[in-house]
Amino acid sequence: MLVITNKAHFMQVARFARSQGLWDQLKQTLRNMSDGEGNVITLYPDLYENCFAVSMDYNGYKCNGGLIYHGQAGEVQNGSVSLVPSGGWSVHT
């Protein structure tokens, strides 16, 4: 289950994703995160533009992190570090 705490922020990120041709990638990432019975993923606005803070509860196993926008492949959008650079969004815990 996906819980969106700030719908205005989510809609702004969704519009941005569509404008960049990355809506399908964002949807798939959210789907992968929340797949599974009893899983609860809660999205909050993050300090960085087009990113989310995330609370994840996988059947009682909880962790926090972020759904971070890394820009198009090769761009640097924020202060996150990734061992395998990629474009679009990825989960950081």
N, C-alpha and C positions, 0 to 999 in steps of 0.2 A: 504494500500500500504506500502511496506517495502522499505526503502531507506538505502543502505549500503554505507557509506562514505569512508571506507577503505577496499577494497575487499581482500587485502592480509591478513589483520587481521581476517576478517570473515572466510577466507579459513583455516587459522591456527586453529581457534576455531572449525570449522567444522571437520577438520581432528582429532583434539583432542577428540571431542565428539564421533566420530566414533570409535576411539581407545578404548574409555571407555565404549562402548555399549550404549551411551546416545544420539545418533544422533536423534532418533525418539522423545525423550523427548524435545530436543532443538527445533526441527522443530515444534512440537505441541505448545510449548510456544510462538514461533514467530507467528505462525498461529493465536493463541488465541489473541495475542496483536493487530494484524493488521486486525482482522476480523471486518467487518462492512463497509458500504459505507461511504466514505469520511474520513476514518481514515488514518493517515499518521504516521508511526513509523520510526524514523531515528536512525540508529545505528552508534556509534562512538567508537573508541578504548578507553578502560578504563585503569586506572593505574594498576589494578590487571590483572594478566594473565588469559586468557580465559573468561574475562568479557567484557561487553559493557556499555558505557554511552548511555542513551536513551532519545530522545526527542519524546514525544507523543502528537499528535494533534488529538483529537476525535471530529471531526466536530466543530472546533473552541475552544474547551476546551483543554487547553494545560497544560502539566506538564513535568517535567524532572525527571530522575531517573537513575536506572541501571538495567541491566540484569546480575545478579550476579551468578557466579558459586560457589556452596557450597561444591563441592567435592562429593564423593560417600557418601551415608547415613552414618552419624556418624563421618565423617572427618571434620576438620576445615581447610579451605583454605584461608580465608581472614578475614578482620576485621568487616565483616557485622554481624549483630545480627538478629536472626529470632526467633519469639515466638514459632514457630512450626518447629523444625529442619527437614530438608529434604535434599535429595541428588539432584544433578543436578543443573539446573538453576531456579532462581525465580526472579520476578520483585520487585524492591524496589523503592519507590518514596519518 
